[in-house]
Amino acid sequence: ERHTTSKLTNFEDLGAMTTFGFRGEALASMSFVANLTVTTMTKDAPHATRASYADGVLTQEGTMPTSGVPGTTITVENLFYNVPTRKRALRSPSEEFGKVLEVTQRYAASRTNVSFVVRKLGDPRPALRTPFTENKLERIRQIYGP
């Protein structure tokens, strides 16, 4: 069942946002137009938990324990598989991936306290890997090089 929340009650709340809010409305929306898998694990948990969604609902597998590392991994596959008109409007996979990478680089540059990894399906190495750092200049180097 779809469930979304919002941390905003008025315009001024935008200035106090400290999270990306990705697990709310955007994540729910993506589950309707892509095959979506969320794997998450808290630092004290004995294992991670995986949940897969298709057409906006949890798949038959439900939530399952799985191996993992602390944090959350979101995997989006077959984007717009069920919306042919929108799928036809997509550019080449390389061009679309470039757009995703650019947006993620911007988030990574602004949030040094969060680790980001972006990997294109089939590529053995990530296109972006930014471990946690407290140093803003170091984060810029992680993203764009020395």
C-alpha positions in Angstrom: 0.0 0.0 0.0 1.3 3.4 -0.9 2.3 5.6 2.0 4.0 9.0 1.8 4.9 11.6 4.3 6.1 15.2 4.2 8.3 17.1 6.6 7.0 20.4 5.2 4.1 22.2 6.7 4.9 25.7 5.4 7.3 27.5 3.1 9.7 28.4 5.9 10.3 24.7 6.6 12.4 24.4 3.4 15.2 26.3 5.1 15.4 23.8 7.9 15.5 20.6 5.8 18.4 18.3 6.8 17.5 15.2 4.7 17.0 14.5 1.0 13.4 13.3 1.6 14.1 10.6 -1.1 12.4 7.8 0.9 9.1 9.7 0.7 7.2 10.9 -2.3 9.9 10.4 -4.9 10.6 6.8 -3.9 6.9 5.9 -3.8 6.5 7.5 -7.3 9.5 5.6 -8.7 8.0 2.3 -7.5 5.1 2.8 -9.9 7.3 3.3 -13.0 10.3 1.1 -12.4 11.4 -2.1 -10.7 12.7 -0.8 -7.4 14.7 -2.5 -4.7 15.6 -1.0 -1.4 18.2 -2.7 0.8 18.8 -1.2 4.2 20.7 -2.0 7.4 21.2 -0.1 10.6 24.6 -0.2 12.2 23.5 -2.5 15.1 21.3 -4.9 13.0 22.4 -8.5 12.5 21.5 -8.4 8.8 20.1 -6.1 6.1 16.5 -6.1 4.9 15.6 -6.1 1.2 12.2 -5.1 -0.3 11.4 -5.1 -4.0 8.5 -3.2 -5.7 6.8 -3.4 -9.1 3.8 -1.4 -10.2 3.8 0.4 -6.9 3.4 -2.7 -4.7 5.7 -4.9 -2.7 6.5 -8.0 -4.8 5.5 -11.5 -3.8 8.8 -12.0 -2.1 7.9 -9.3 0.5 10.7 -8.1 2.7 13.6 -10.5 3.1 16.7 -10.6 5.3 19.9 -10.3 3.3 23.6 -9.6 3.6 24.6 -6.0 3.5 26.5 -3.1 5.1 25.1 -0.3 7.2 23.2 2.2 5.1 20.7 2.2 2.4 21.0 1.1 -1.3 18.3 2.0 -3.8 18.4 0.1 -7.1 16.2 1.3 -10.0 15.8 -1.0 -13.0 13.7 -0.9 -16.1 12.7 2.7 -15.7 9.3 3.5 -17.4 8.9 -0.2 -18.4 5.1 0.3 -18.0 4.9 3.8 -19.4 5.8 3.4 -23.1 5.3 7.0 -24.1 7.6 8.2 -21.4 10.1 5.5 -22.2 10.3 6.5 -25.8 11.1 10.1 -24.7 14.3 8.9 -23.0 17.6 9.7 -24.6 20.3 7.1 -25.0 21.2 5.1 -21.8 24.6 6.9 -21.7 23.0 10.4 -21.9 20.4 9.5 -19.2 23.1 8.0 -17.0 25.1 11.2 -17.4 22.2 13.3 -16.1 21.8 11.0 -13.0 25.5 11.2 -12.3 25.5 15.0 -12.6 22.6 15.4 -10.1 24.2 12.9 -7.7 27.6 14.7 -7.9 25.8 17.9 -6.9 24.2 16.2 -3.9 27.5 14.6 -2.9 29.3 18.0 -3.1 26.8 19.5 -0.7 26.6 16.6 1.7 30.0 15.6 2.9 28.5 13.6 5.8 26.9 11.1 3.4 28.6 8.5 1.3 27.5 8.1 -2.3 28.1 5.4 -4.9 26.7 5.4 -8.4 27.3 2.4 -10.6 26.0 1.9 -14.2 24.5 -1.5 -14.7 27.1 -3.9 -16.1 30.1 -1.7 -15.2 32.5 -3.3 -12.7 33.6 0.0 -11.2 31.4 2.8 -9.9 31.3 6.0 -11.8 31.2 7.9 -8.5 32.3 6.8 -5.1 32.5 9.4 -2.3 33.2 8.0 1.2 32.3 10.1 4.2 34.6 13.1 4.9 34.4 16.2 7.0 36.5 18.2 4.6 34.6 20.0 1.8 37.7 20.3 -0.4 38.4 16.6 -0.1 34.8 15.9 -1.2 35.3 18.0 -4.3 38.5 16.0 -5.1 36.6 12.8 -4.6 34.0 13.9 -7.2 36.1 15.8 -9.8 39.7 14.7 -9.1 42.8 16.5 -7.8 
